[in-house]
């Protein structure tokens, strides 16, 4: 019996050009579901290298929807590509579009989910210490609701500890995300949050804002 040595073929029709992809996703002016589905289709039908090439080209577009699509693709393959995770942290985090930053948060959560939240703890802590506030917020916002995620569901005190480290973050953008995330957790872990807040020095204006 002959064993085929053919390389696996990836299911795909004639690959659209970057211009065609961009034109199609630009039709999405509200929300992101259509763009997310497009990213999933690209990743399902292409090897990692192709995905990287496509997303790099898309990210150079002036159209924020194309950059959102690229960010989704990077997030979907980040657990299998260190280069993709690095691109999210170093490049996507610098994007001026708030829409792209929302997808960065979702992409970071996707990465954590794919490798397991417990396994992701070193990366979570690394990103929370990053100088760029968009990187820090990608974690605080992306993992909401934190205690709805595996591992943190059983270890809510760890989620609270990680978030509380940023209670006096220099960025109001990050502090608001931290406060909202802690409020989410308080709905099921009221005593845990109450105990944490009692230790806060609310005379500090940054901490007071997070507290409120």
Backbone torsions as a table, in degrees:
resi	resn	phi	psi	omega
1	UNK	NA	130.0	179.5
2	UNK	-84.7	133.6	177.4
3	UNK	-99.9	121.9	-178.6
4	UNK	-66.0	134.5	178.0
5	UNK	-106.0	13.8	179.3
6	UNK	-63.8	142.0	174.7
7	UNK	-71.5	147.3	179.8
8	UNK	-59.4	140.5	178.5
9	UNK	-97.8	136.4	179.6
10	UNK	-90.6	130.1	-178.6
11	UNK	-67.9	119.3	173.0
12	UNK	-168.4	146.6	174.4
13	UNK	-83.5	-169.3	177.9
14	UNK	-54.3	122.7	-176.4
15	UNK	-66.5	130.1	177.1
16	UNK	-69.2	152.8	175.2
17	UNK	-75.7	163.3	176.9
18	UNK	-59.7	-37.8	179.4
19	UNK	-63.0	-41.9	179.9
20	UNK	-66.7	-42.5	177.3
21	UNK	-60.4	-46.4	-178.2
22	UNK	-61.7	-44.7	180.0
23	UNK	-61.0	-37.7	-178.5
24	UNK	-71.2	-45.8	-177.4
25	UNK	-71.4	-21.3	177.9
26	UNK	-65.8	-16.3	177.9
27	UNK	-71.2	-18.5	177.7
28	UNK	-86.2	105.9	-178.8
29	UNK	-102.9	-16.8	179.2
30	UNK	-133.8	138.9	179.6
31	UNK	77.2	-170.8	-174.7
32	UNK	-146.6	-2.6	-172.6
33	UNK	-59.0	-43.3	179.8
34	UNK	-63.6	-38.6	179.5
35	UNK	-68.6	-40.1	177.8
36	UNK	-61.8	-42.6	179.0
37	UNK	-63.5	-37.3	177.8
38	UNK	-63.2	-42.6	178.8
39	UNK	-63.1	-43.4	179.8
40	UNK	-61.9	-38.0	179.0
41	UNK	-66.8	-42.7	179.2
42	UNK	-62.2	-45.2	-178.9
43	UNK	-66.8	-36.0	179.8
44	UNK	-68.2	-27.7	-173.1
45	UNK	-106.0	6.8	-176.5
46	UNK	-140.0	148.7	172.8
47	UNK	-70.4	164.6	-176.7
48	UNK	-53.9	-44.3	-177.5
49	UNK	-59.6	-44.0	178.4
50	UNK	-63.2	-41.2	179.0
51	UNK	-59.8	-41.9	178.5
52	UNK	-62.5	-44.8	-179.6
53	UNK	-61.6	-45.6	-178.7
54	UNK	-62.9	-48.2	-176.1
55	UNK	-68.9	-33.9	176.2
56	UNK	-63.0	-41.4	179.4
57	UNK	-69.3	-42.1	179.1
58	UNK	-62.0	-37.3	-175.4
59	UNK	-70.4	-16.2	178.7
60	UNK	-85.2	-1.8	-178.2
61	UNK	-73.2	152.4	174.3
62	UNK	-78.3	-19.1	-178.6
63	UNK	-78.1	120.6	-177.7
64	UNK	-62.5	-29.2	179.7
65	UNK	-64.7	-37.4	178.1
66	UNK	-66.3	-38.1	179.2
67	UNK	-71.5	-32.9	173.5
68	UNK	-62.6	-44.3	178.8
69	UNK	-60.5	-45.1	178.1
70	UNK	-59.1	-42.7	-178.5
71	UNK	-64.7	-41.1	175.5
72	UNK	-59.6	-44.3	-179.3
73	UNK	-62.2	-46.6	178.4
74	UNK	-56.7	-42.5	180.0
75	UNK	-65.1	-37.9	-178.6
76	UNK	-67.9	-28.8	-177.9
77	UNK	-107.0	0.2	-174.6
78	UNK	-59.5	-34.0	-179.0
79	UNK	-69.0	-15.8	-179.8
80	UNK	-114.3	0.6	-176.6
81	UNK	-144.3	107.2	177.6
82	UNK	-62.0	-31.7	179.7
83	UNK	-63.8	-37.7	179.7
84	UNK	-67.6	-44.6	179.2
85	UNK	-61.8	-40.6	179.0
86	UNK	-65.2	-38.8	179.3
87	UNK	-64.1	-40.5	177.8
88	UNK	-58.6	-46.1	-176.2
89	UNK	-71.8	-44.2	-172.0
90	UNK	-88.2	-31.9	-173.1
91	UNK	-109.8	-51.0	-178.1
92	UNK	-62.4	-36.6	-178.4
93	UNK	-63.0	-15.8	-179.7
94	UNK	-94.1	-3.5	-178.1
95	UNK	-64.7	140.0	-176.4
96	UNK	-79.5	-16.2	-176.3
97	UNK	-81.2	126.8	178.7
98	UNK	-66.2	-27.9	178.6
99	UNK	-65.9	-41.6	177.7
100	UNK	-64.3	-38.3	179.0
101	UNK	-65.4	-33.1	175.8
102	UNK	-64.3	-39.3	179.7
103	UNK	-72.8	-30.9	174.1
104	UNK	-59.1	-44.1	179.0
105	UNK	-61.1	-44.3	179.8
106	UNK	-65.7	-37.5	-179.1
107	UNK	-68.6	-37.1	177.5
108	UNK	-66.0	-41.1	177.4
109	UNK	-62.5	-39.0	178.5
110	UNK	-60.8	-43.5	177.5
111	UNK	-59.6	-48.1	-179.5
112	UNK	-62.0	-41.2	179.3
113	UNK	-63.6	-41.6	-177.2
114	UNK	-66.1	-37.1	-178.9
115	UNK	-95.3	-10.3	-177.1
116	UNK	97.9	130.2	-175.3
117	UNK	-62.2	-34.9	178.0
118	UNK	-65.4	-44.3	178.4
119	UNK	-65.8	-25.9	-177.3
120	UNK	-82.4	-6.9	-175.8
121	UNK	-51.1	-44.6	179.2
122	UNK	-61.3	-38.1	179.4
123	UNK	-71.8	-39.1	177.4
124	UNK	-58.4	-47.7	-179.6
125	UNK	-65.7	-37.6	179.0
126	UNK	-63.3	-45.6	-179.7
127	UNK	-67.8	-35.2	179.5
128	UNK	-66.2	-20.2	-179.7
129	UNK	-98.8	0.5	-177.0
130	UNK	-67.2	148.0	-178.8
131	UNK	-67.1	-30.6	-176.6
132	UNK	-79.2	120.3	-179.3
133	UNK	-61.0	-28.1	177.8
134	UNK	-66.6	-32.0	177.1
135	UNK	-70.2	-44.2	179.8
136	UNK	-63.7	-42.9	-179.4
137	UNK	-68.3	-29.9	177.8
138	UNK	-56.9	-32.5	178.6
139	UNK	-80.0	-53.6	-175.0
140	UNK	-61.7	-37.1	-178.7
141	UNK	-87.1	-38.4	-176.0
142	UNK	-64.0	-34.9	-176.0
143	UNK	-88.9	2.3	176.5
144	UNK	-67.3	140.5	-6.3
145	UNK	-81.8	120.1	-171.7
146	UNK	-52.4	-48.1	-176.0
147	UNK	-80.2	8.3	170.1
148	UNK	-96.3	-6.5	179.9
149	UNK	-90.9	148.7	176.1
150	UNK	-55.9	149.8	-176.6
151	UNK	76.9	-56.1	179.4
152	UNK	-69.3	-24.4	176.4
153	UNK	-60.7	-38.3	179.9
154	UNK	-94.2	-9.8	-178.5
155	UNK	-133.4	61.3	-176.2
156	UNK	-61.8	-28.9	-178.9
157	UNK	-64.2	-29.8	178.5
158	UNK	-71.3	-40.2	176.6
159	UNK	-60.5	-44.6	-179.5
160	UNK	-63.7	-42.2	179.8
161	UNK	-62.7	-45.3	-178.7
162	UNK	-63.3	-44.9	-179.4
163	UNK	-67.2	-41.7	-175.1
164	UNK	-66.1	-20.0	176.5
165	UNK	-61.1	-22.4	-177.1
166	UNK	-106.1	18.6	-177.4
167	UNK	-63.6	-27.2	176.9
168	UNK	-116.0	34.2	178.1
169	UNK	-55.8	146.3	-178.4
170	UNK	-67.8	-18.4	-178.8
171	UNK	-99.3	121.8	176.6
172	UNK	-62.9	-30.6	177.1
173	UNK	-58.7	-43.1	179.4
174	UNK	-75.3	-42.5	-178.6
175	UNK	-60.3	-39.1	178.7
176	UNK	-62.5	-42.0	178.7
177	UNK	-64.0	-41.3	178.6
178	UNK	-62.5	-47.9	179.9
179	UNK	-59.7	-43.3	179.5
180	UNK	-65.5	-38.8	180.0
181	UNK	-66.1	-40.6	177.8
182	UNK	-67.7	-36.9	176.8
183	UNK	-62.8	-40.7	176.3
184	UNK	-55.9	-47.7	-177.0
185	UNK	-64.8	-33.7	-176.5
186	UNK	-63.2	-21.8	-178.2
187	UNK	-65.5	-28.3	178.1
188	UNK	-114.2	-15.0	-176.4
189	UNK	-133.3	58.1	-175.7
190	UNK	-57.4	-47.0	-176.9
191	UNK	-65.9	-36.9	179.8
192	UNK	-63.8	-44.8	179.7
193	UNK	-69.5	-40.3	178.8
194	UNK	-59.5	-44.1	179.0
195	UNK	-62.7	-40.5	179.5
196	UNK	-65.7	-45.8	-176.9
197	UNK	-65.5	-29.3	179.5
198	UNK	-64.8	-20.1	-178.9
199	UNK	-91.5	-3.0	-176.0
200	UNK	-84.0	141.5	175.6
201	UNK	-91.6	92.1	-174.7
202	UNK	-77.3	1.7	173.6
203	UNK	-75.1	-16.9	173.9
204	UNK	-78.1	124.0	-171.3
205	UNK	-64.4	-33.9	178.2
206	UNK	-67.5	-45.2	179.4
207	UNK	-65.2	-37.5	179.1
208	UNK	-61.1	-40.0	-179.9
209	UNK	-64.0	-43.6	178.6
210	UNK	-63.4	-40.8	179.9
211	UNK	-60.8	-44.9	-178.8
212	UNK	-66.7	NA	NA
